[in-house]
Amino acid sequence: MSNPAPDLIDQVLSIIPGSHLDALRRHREVARDNVQQAYLALFEPADASQVSLLERFAVASFVSGLQGQPVLADHYAHKLTQLDGGPAIAAAINNEVERGATTGPYGIYPAGPLSGENKVGLHFAVSPEVRRLLGERLAAALDHAHLLVFRPRDASKEALQVLLAAGWSTAGIVTLSQLVSYLAFQLRLVEGLSALAGAAAIEPANDTTITSFTAAVAAGSNP
């Protein structure tokens, strides 16, 4: 049986066919394929009418940046800059990632047995100047993504109402939530494979690209 083509995870981690990591991944071909198919469904959708490609890659760039996963953050930022209007948004999001960086999870549980685990943390909101650039719809999506990443216990009807008021449809909100959930899984997968490979084996190949691309985005250019 011929080997399937490299998928996104192979590409961002520079996994070489026949390598130890490649063999590990091919022990779970169905799971490997499902991860890629989910990526394609979210980022190469047949219908992007409810959530545009720019919105999808902007949210993905923001979330992967917040999670501090450099290879995925670089991938999504690069994809974002390839879209019309993307370079300026990528640069703005790069700044918002710095503003939104924190550790979690935190938040407030409903009054009850878990109240003792309440923890106060950053309530992020896109800065006013970037909000004007992004528009209220995308800015609200980034605010909500930050909530889902760091304080999911604060998810509420009121939080969803903010998205509706910003112009998101119910179907769009579902897709947005699926996207953030998928990114959380994808980030853990990449972190796990990176740990298995050993930092010394895979990071040098990506560091040059990451450093140069991040610097270019920060400088406002489109590499």
LOZA-613519 format. One record per residue: residue in one letter; x negated, y negated, z negated of N, C-alpha, C, CB in turn. Coordinates in steps of 0.001 Angstrom, whole numbers, plus 524288, in hexadecimal, padded with zeros to 5 digits. Glycine has a CB too. Layout:
! residues N
aXYZXYZXYZXYZ/...
This chain:
! residues 223
m7FCAE804A7800008000080000800007FC8B7FB2880000803C27FFFA7FB33/s7FDB17F776803767FA757F2C7803C47FB917EF3A7FF227FB6A7EFDC808EE/n7F7997EC3B7FD937F8447E8A87F93A7FB947E4097FAF17F2F07E6CE7F723/p7FF547E2437F7AE802597DD9E7F9057FEE27D8CD7F8EC806F97DCEF7F543/a800B87D4BC7FB937FDAD7CFE57FBDE7FD127CD867F675800497CBF27FF99/p7F8DE7CA9C7F5947F83C7C7F87F0847FCDB7C4607EF6F7F3177C4D27F062/d7FEA07C44C7EAA4802E37C0CD7E929800A87BBF27E68C806CE7C3997E57B/l804197B8A97E474802417B3C87E2207FE877B4C77DD97806DF7B0857E044/i7FFD87B8977DA407FC777B9A97D5BB7F7037BB477D7927FEE17BDFE7D23A/d7F6CA7BE967DB8F7F1B47C00D7DDBA7EEBD7BB3C7DF947F2617C3EF7E243/q7F18C7B7CA7E22A7EEFD7B3377E47D7ECE37AF7C7E0597F2CB7B0547E809/v7F0167AE3D7DC6E7EE527AA4F7D8A27EA0D7AC737D5107F2EF7A8667D556/l7E9EA7B1AD7D4697E5DB7B3FD7D11B7E1617B6507D44B7E8377B82F7CDA4/s7E1AF7B5997D96F7DD917B7A47DCE27DCB07BD797DC017D8707B4A77DC02/i7E0F77C05E7DBA07E0987C6057DAE37DF527C8977E0217E5C67C8457D891/i7DB277CB797E03D7D93A7CDD97E5107DB817D3537E59F7D3287CE097E51D/p7DD5F7D4B57EA4B7DF547DA087EB1F7DB3A7DE1C7E9997E0F17DAC97F0DD/g7DCE07E1F37E6B27D94F7E60D7E4FC7D6BA7E4F37DFC67D5347E6DD7E8FE/s7D76E7E02E7DDBA7D50B7DED57D8B07D8137E15B7D4377D4D77D8D67D7F4/h7D5DB7E1037CF8E7D8677E3457CAF27DDC67E0DC7CA1B7D5017E27C7C60D/l7DE217DBB47CA857E3337D9287C9B37E7197DAAF7CDF17E28C7D3317C992/d7E5387DB157D2A97E8A07DCA87D6F57EAD37E21C7D5E37E5A07DC8E7DC3C/a7E7877E59F7D4157E9517EAEE7D2E27ED4C7EAE07CE737E4A97EE737D16F/l7EC537E7A97CA807F0097E74B7C6267F5647E56E7C8087EDEF7E3927C1EB/r7F5667E1877CB4A7FA5A7DF627CD277FD3C7E33D7D09D7F96D7DA547D01B/r7FA697E64D7D3937FCF07E9EF7D7347FEF67EED07D4757F9247EB7D7DB7F/h7FDC07EF697CF72800427F38E7CC67805FD7F2417CB7C7FD6C7F45B7C724/r8075E7ED427CBFB80CC47EB877CB1B80E9C7E8947CFF780D337E7FB7C615/e80ECA7EB5C7D444810117E8D27D93C8156C7E62F7D92480FE17ECCA7DDA2/v819507E8BB7D6BE81E8D7E67B7D6A881E957E1647D3858227F7EA687D457/a81C127E1817CEF381BCE7DCC77CBC4818C77D8837CEA1819407DDF47C672/r814897DA057D12B8115F7D6477D427814AA7D3BC7D86480C907D8FD7D698/d817A57D6F47DB2A81AE17D4E57DF6581F3C7D1677DD4681D367D9637E298/n821747D2D77D8E0825B37CFB47D6A4823D77CA3D7D523828007D2727D1D9/v81F197C9F77D30D81CEB7C4DC7D19881C5E7C1627D6678178F7C5877CEE0/q81A797C3BB7DA9A819C77C0A97DF6581F047BF237E1D4816877C3BB7E35C/q822B17C2CB7E1CA827CE7C19B7E40C82A957BD487E0F682B367C68E7E431/a829EB7BD507DBD182C357B9297D89D829B67B3E97D9F782B827BA607D2B9/y8249A7B3F77DAC9821E67AF237DC54824177AD197E18081BEC7B0157DCCF/l824A27B0A27E546826987AEFE7EA6A82C2F7ACFE7EA08826507B3897EE53/a82F5C7AF7B7E6CC834CB7ADC87E63C835207A8497E3F6837D27B19B7E2C6/l831877A70C7E080831AE7A1F37DDF882EF179DAE7E11982F407A2537D8A9/f82ABD79F267E3D78279F79B177E66B827D979B417EC5E8221079B8D7E4BB/e82A4E79F3A7EE8382B6C79F5D7F41D831157A1127F4CA827967A3237F719/p834B579E207F26883A2E79FCF7F25883CC679F2A7F7AD83D3979CBD7EE40/a840997A26A7F8A3843A87A1E17FD6A8470679CF97FD2E847187A6BC7FE49/d8488179B6A7F88784BD3796D37F7D084990793727F37085193798737F68C/a847A478EEC7F4E28456878B637F0F7848E6786A27F03483FDF789A77F295/s84DE67873B7F14A85170782C57F1078525D780DE7EB6C8569A784307F386/q85215784617E7A08531B782DD7E23384E36781037DF5B8557B787667DF44/v849C0783377E0EF844B2781A87DEAB840CD781787E32C842D2785967DA2E/s83EF877CD97E46883B8477C467E8F08363577ECC7E7E683AD0776757EA51/l8334D77FBD7EC1882E0A781E87EB7582A9777E317E85882B8E783077F0D0/l82B2B779227E95B82802775597E67482933775C57E0988290F76FB17E872/e82E267763F7DF3582F99776BC7D9B082D7077BC47D75F83591776937D90D/r82DB477FFA7DA4C82BC0784FE7D857825E7784B97D74282CEA789627DC44/f822E5782AE7DB0181D3C782887DA3B81BB777E4E7D64581A71781907DF77/a81EC677A2E7D5EB81DA0776317D1F081E57778747CC7282131771567D2AF/v8229A77B357CB9C8238C77D967C67681F68781C17C5548291E780067C634/a81E27784E87C94781A38789017C880814E3786A77C746819D778C807CD5D/s813867826A7C9E880E8677FD87C8E080E6C77DC57C34780D9277B5A7CCD2/f812C577B7E7C1A48131E779477BC57812C177D9E7B8348184E7762E7BBAC/v815C6781BE7B8E1815ED785ED7B4F1810B2788CA7B49E81A51789D67B635/s80E7178A2C7B90E8096F78CF57B8EC80523789797B6BD807F078EDE7BE6B/g80589784657B7C1801C2780CB7B56C8025C780767AF8D8025377B687B7CA/l8073D7803A7ADBC8082E780127A8118061A784ED7A56180E0277F7C7A6EE/q806A5789607A811804EB78E4F7A5C07FF0678EFA7A60A80792792DD7A871/g7FC6678B6D7A8C27F6B278BA77A8F37F4A97903A7AC1A7F48778BEE7A388/q7F7C0791D27B01D7F601796237B3647F3BD793D77B8687FA9679A077B499/p7EE8A793657B8CA7EC377904B7BD057ED21792637C2797E68D78FDE7BC2C/v7ECD77977F7C3417ED4E799697C8A67F2DC798B37CABB7EBBC79F347C8F3/l7F6B8799877C7657FC20798B07C91E7FD5D792E27C98B7FFF779B537C557/a7FB7678FCD7C5DC7FC5178A297C62D7FA07788017CB397F9E57875F7C16E/d7F584789F37CC9C7F311788277D16E7F62C789ED7D6367ED7078A297D1C5/h7F80778EBA7D6087FB1B790BB7DA6C8000278D6B7DB4E7FCA3796767D976/y802E278C797D720807D5789A87D7C3806E7783E07D90880B2878A277D2C7/a802E5781977D6D3801AD77C267D8298002C77BBB7DDE97FD3777A087D4AA/h7FD2877F827DFB77FB9677F747E53B80054780067E8CF7F7A1783D97E655/k803D77839B7E78280894784487EAA780BE577F527EA9980BCB788F17E8A1/l80C1377CBA7E62880F1C777EA7E5AE80CEB773A97E93580F2E7760B7E001/t807CA773357E9698056976F167EC958063376FFC7F26D7FF9C76EB47EB64/q807A7774AD7F3ED80888775C77F97780DFC774217FB4A807BF77B8F7FA84/l8114A772897F7A28169E770F47F8F5816ED76B0B7F9AA81A7A772BF7F4B6/d81AB3769547FCAA81B6B763BB7FD8E81C67760ED7F86181FFE762C280162/g8192C75D1E7F728819A375A497F2398170B75D047EDAC81F3C7596B7F0F9/g814F7761A57EEA5812B8764D57EA7680DD0762B67E7E48118E769FD7EC84/p80A227607E7EAE18054375EB57E8678061975ACD7E3F6801C775C457EC76/a80977757007E4BD80A677531A7E09C80CFD755AB7DBE780DDC74E917E2AD/i81095759447DCEF8133D75BE47D89B80F7475F767D5B2817F775F0E7DAA0/a80C05762107D8958082D7657B7D60C804A27625E7D269804DF7685C7DA2B/a8030275DC47D4287FFAC75A7C7D0DF8029A758B07CBFC7FDB4755B97D3FB/a80793757407CCAF80AB5755897C83680B8B759FD7C45C80FFD753667CA0C/i80C8975E9C7C66580D61763197C2F8808697647A7C00A80F4A767D17C61D/n8040A763D57C2987FF0D764D37BFF87FE99761777BB0F7FA6B763B97C3B4/n8004575C9C7BB6F80028759237B6E08042875AC77B2C18012F7537D7B88E/e808BA75C797B49C80CC975E177B0E880B3F763107AE06811F975EEA7B3BD/v8084C766757B0908065976B2B7ADEB802F67699D7A9438033076EAC7B1C5/e7FFB3765B67AA057FC60763DF7A5B17FFBD761A67A1527F86F75FAF7A7A1/r803CF75EC77A2C58073A75C7779EC480A5E760AA79BE380AF9758797A146/g80BBE764D879EBD80F2A768CC79C7A80C6776D62799FD812AF76AC37A081/a8074676D7579A488045D771EA798318052777258792487FE7D771667997C/t8067B776F4790888074A777EE78AF98072177DD178A2180C977758A78901/t8086177F8478588808AE7851B7846E80E0B7864D7822A80442786DB7809B/g80FF078ADD783408151578C71781578151C79235780178195678B2D7855A/p819977946E77F4081EA5791E077F8481FE478EF577A7C822DF795D7780AA/y8237B78B2F77B0782556788557768082AF0786987777D821C5783987754C/g82D5578438773B3832B7782857744C835D4783BF76F6E83536785137790A/i83AD8782C776FD383E4D7834F76B53842867876476C69840CF77E02769F3/y842BC78B5D76904846CF78F4E7698484BEE78D3A767338452579474766C6/p8505E78F6C768FE8554A78E2676651854E078FA076093859FB79102768E8/a8579278CC975D468575478DCD757A285884793877568D85B3378A3E754A0/g854FF7961E753A2855AF79BA275299850A679E1F750DE857C379E6075758/p850487A3497514984BB37A61B74F408468F7A4B1751EF84C937ABDF74FC5/l846C97A2A7756C3841F07A154759878403579BB87589B8429D7A23A75F50/s8433E798CD75590841F679343754BC83C99792807525384609790BB75149/g83ACC7965E74F66835A3795EE74D028313B795E5750F9834D179A557493F/e832697977D755BD82E737978A759E282EB6792A675D5082F1A79C6775D45/n831F978EEA75BCF83237789FE75EC282CD87876B75EED836437863875C50/k82B94785517636482680782D2763FD8271277E0F7677D8226D786AF76641/v8252E779B2765B282599774CE768A1821307748276C9B8257477003764E8/g8226F772997714881E7C771F5775518200C76DC67793181D8C7771477820/l81CDC76D3477D2D81DA27692678121822C4769EF784118190D7691C784FC/h825D8765CD7848482A61765A7787FD828C27627A78CC182F5E7633778534/f8275176543790C08250F762B67955E829337602F798C8821FB766A279891/a827CA75BB079AF882AE97593079F1182722756C17A2F482EC3754F779CC0/v8282A757807A7E1824F57552B7ABF8824A274F4A7AB1982731756687B176/s81FFC74D1D7ABEA81F33747877AAF68229A744457AEAA8195D746117ABA3/p8241E73F977AD0B8278A73C517B05E8255C73B4B7B5C7828877372A7ADBD/e8203C73A3C7B62A81E147390E7BB5181E1D73DD07BEE18188E736FD7BACB/v81D03742697BCB981D2C747307BFE6822D7748B07C11181A5174BBE7BD13/r8263A747707BD7582BD37487F7BE4C82DD9745837C30D82F08746FD7B964/r82C08740CC7C39D82DA773DAF7C82882BA0740227CD2D82BAD738017C7AC/l826E1742417CCFE82493744BF7D1978276A749D37D2F381EC0745D57D0AA/l8286574D0B7CF0482AB1752307CFF983088751F77D117829BA755AE7CB5A/g8332574E0F7CECD838D874E057CEF583AED750E07CA2983AEB750957D414/e83FAD74F6A7C895841DC7518F7C3BF842AC7576F7C409846FF74EEA7C27E/r8440B759647C8AE8452875F037C9328404A762527C8048472E7603C7CEC1/l83BF4761227CA97837377643E7C9B7834FA763367C44B83315763067CDEA/a8353C75E587C2838334575D207BD4483646760347B91F833B1757357BC2A/a83B6D760957B9C183E8F763977B60483D157695E7B62D8446F762EE7B72C/a83BC276B4B7BACC83A1F770C27BB4183507771B37B84B83978772487C108/l8316776E057B89B82C7776E9D7B5C382D6176E467AFDE8287F76A687B781/d830BD76AB87AE3A8321276A667A8A18344076FA17A6BD8361B765F27A79E/h837C8771D77A9E283A48776C37A8508365977B467A86983EF3777FF7ABF1/a832E677B4A7AC4982EEE77F6A7AC8A82B6F77F447A7B482B9977ED97B189/h82A0E77A987A5FC826CF77A187A145829BF77C4F79C9582548774477A045/l82ED577B3879C408320077D5F79802831F87835479824837A177B5479859/l832A87859D79CBE832E278B5379D2482DA978DD479BCA8348978CF47A2A2/v8296D78B3779D178243978D7179C1C822CB78D32796538201478A8E79F59/f823C4788AB793DA821B3787E878E97825BF7882D78A3481F0D782CE78E59/r82A977871078B6D82E7F787427873E833A87898E7894382F6B781BA784F6/p8335A78E6978B238380F790E178D5183C787915A78961836BE7963978F64/r83B21791677845683F42791C778060842B578CE07805483CD5792A177AF0/d840E6788AA782D6843F9783DB7831784778783A5787F38405A77F2378306/a8473B787C278B3984A9D787DA78FD785054787A478E148499078CD77933B/s853587845F790B2858AA7837B78ED885C1F781BA7935C858BC77F6278A6A/k86118781987924E864D577F937961C86390779EB7976986A777800A79408/e861EE776FB79377860A9771777945885BF9770EA7980785F8476EB678F18/a858297746A79776853927743479ADF85518775537A08784F647782079907/l858AC778FE7A14785A8377A257A69385DAF7759D7A8C185DCB77F2A7A69E/q8607A772F67A55D863A576E837A7178602A76A277A9408670376C6D7A28A/v85B917699B7A70A857E1765AD7A8FF85668766E07AEAD852E77657C7A584/l8559C76BE57AFD28545376D6D7B534858ED76C637B8DC852C8773417B56E/l85D9976DB17B71C8623D76CB97BA59862D2766E77BB7E8673576ED07B7A1/a861EA763BB7B7868626375E127B83485E4075BE77BBE38620275B587B2F3/a859D375EBC7BC4A8559975D017BFBD8565D75EE87C5528505D75EE87BDAE/g85A8E761C47C64685BB6763627CB9B85ADD769197CCCC85890760557CF2E/w8599476C2A7C8CB858C1771C47C9A985DFB7749D7C9A885517774157C56F/s85E917783B7CD538633577B8E7CD69862647801B7C9AA8645E77D917D30A/t8668E782E57C8878660F787857C52B8626A78B867C7AD86B7C78A007C421/a8630478C737CCC685F91790247CF77859E778E4C7CF478614F790DD7D52A/g8591D7893F7CFCE853D3787297CF8C85167787DC7CA30853D4781777D0FE/i85482787287C6208528A787DB7C0C58510D78D957BFD6856B3786117BCB4/v85431791257C1EF852E8796BC7C16984DB1797E67C41A8575579A357C3C9/t84D05795DB7C8CA8481C796B87CBA1843857944A7C8AF848747946D7D135/l8444E78FA27C6A68403378D0C7C3A483EA1790607BEE28420B787917C1DD/s842787928B7BC338415A795D67B7A783E9379AD67B94784669797297B4B9/q8403B79D277BDA683DAA7A1DB7BF9D837FF7A0B57C10B8409D7A4097C461/l8372679C2F7C346831DF79AB57C4DC82E4479A4A7C01C831F77957F7C7DD/v83017797AA7BC0A82CDF7970B7B75782BE779C5C7B4BC82F897933E7B370/s82FE179FB37B4B982F3C7A4EC7B26D82B507A8207B5918348A7A7CD7B22B/y82BBB7A7DA7BABA8280D7AAC47BE02822767A8DB7BD258298A7AA3F7C3CF/l821D37A3CA7BCC381C9A7A1A17BBF181A437A38D7B6CF81CCC79BA67BC00/a81D817A3FC7B2C281B8F7A5EB7ADBD819807AB7C7AE5281FE77A5B77A98C/f81C677AEB67B12F81AAC7B40D7B223815BE7B4287B57F81F047B7337B4C3/q815BF7B1177B9AB811497B1007BD3680C547AF287BA6B812727AD777C1E5/l80CEA7AB3E7B7178086D7A9417B426806317AD717B091809FC7A4717B0F4/r809927B0647AE05807B37B4907AA8F805077B8D57ADB880C427B6E37A75C/l807257BA017B23B804CB7BE017B58D7FF4F7BC6C7B73D808367BF037BA5A/v7FEC37B7A37B8EE7F9A47B5BE7BA9E7F5D07B5A27B60C7FA207B0447BD0C/e7F7AA7B3F27B1857F43C7B3D47ACF27F2817B95A7AB8E7F7057B13E7A83F/g7F61B7BD1C7ABD37F4C07C2727AA837F0D97C4CC7AE477F98D7C5BC7AA5B/l7F1BA7C3F97B3517EE117C60B7B7357E8C77C3607B6C67F0437C55B7BCBD/s7E8D47BE617B5987E3E47BB8B7B4E97E0D17BDD47B05F7E4E67B5AA7B3FF/a7E3A47BF1B7AC257E0FE7C1627A7997DEB97C6B47A8F07E4C77C1DF7A2F7/l7E1A27C9C27ABF87DFB67CEE47AD7A7DAE37CE6F7B0F47E3FF7D1F77B047/a7DB0C7CACC7B4707D6A47CA327B8047D1D17C8297B5377D8157C68A7BC78/g7D2B77C52F7B1367CE5A7C2AC7AE877CD697BD607B0E87C95E7C6097AED1/a7CD287B96E7ADA87CCA47B4137AF877C7F27B36B7B31C7CC367B0587AAF3/a7C3D27B5F47B1F47BF197B5377B5157BFB47B75A7BA8A7BA7E7B7C67B279/a7C3407BB2A7BB437C3C07BDA07C0607C7177BA897C4187C5F47C2F57BFCF/i7CADE7B7757C2117CE867B4F37C5B17CE827AF057C56C7D3EB7B6DE7C4A8/e7CCFE7ACBE7C1107CD8A7A71A7C0A27C9E37A3FF7C4237CCAD7A5867BB2B/p7C4F67A5A77C4D57C18F7A26A7C8087C3A77A19E7CD8A7BC377A4CD7C84A/a7C6497A5B57CFCD7C82B7A5307D5297CC5A7A1107D5947CA3D7AA597D724/n7CF267A0177D1407D37479C597D1767D202797017CF557D80979E6F7CE7F/d7CDF9796B97CC377CCD5791D57C9917CBBD78D567CD4F7C8457928D7C601/t7C8DE78E837D17A7C77078A5A7D5187CC447880D7D79B7C3B378C607D947/t7CFD278B867D9557D49F789AF7DBCE7D7DD786907D8037D7C978E3E7DDEA/i7D872788AC7D3427DBB27860E7CF637D99B780A47CE387DC00789447CA61/t7D480780647CD447D22D77B757CBD07D2D17777B7D02D7CC6E77C2F7CA7A/s7D1B9779217D5027D1EE7756F7D94A7D787773C87DA707CF70777C47DE22/f7DB2C777877DA2C7E0907763B7DB707E2F2772BC7D7477E3CE77B2E7DC0F/t7E2297741A7D2537E440770ED7CE1A7E21F76B667CE5C7E2FD7735E7C8D5/a7DD1B76AFA7CF867DABD765D07CFEE7DD23762BF7D46B7D4D4766427D0AA/a7DE2E765867D8C07E070762DA7DD477E5F4760F57DC207E07C7667A7E208/v7E9047643F7D97E7EE5B762A87D8227EE3775E047D4747F165767387D5A0/a7EABA75E4F7D09F7EA5275A0B7CCDD7E8C9754F57CF8C7E65D75B657C89B/a7E5BC7557B7D3D17E3F9750D97D6A97E80E74EE97DA7D7DEEF752007D98B/g7EC4E751F47DB1C7F088750407DE7E7EFDB751C87E4217F11874A907DE29/s7EC10755267E5597EB55756DC7EABE7EDE875C167EB977E5897572D7EC1E/n7EE7E75DA87F0837F0E9762A47F1ED7ECCF766267F4527F58A761D87F5C0/p7EA72769D27F1367E64076CFE7F35D7E849770BE7F78E7E38C7700C7EF03/
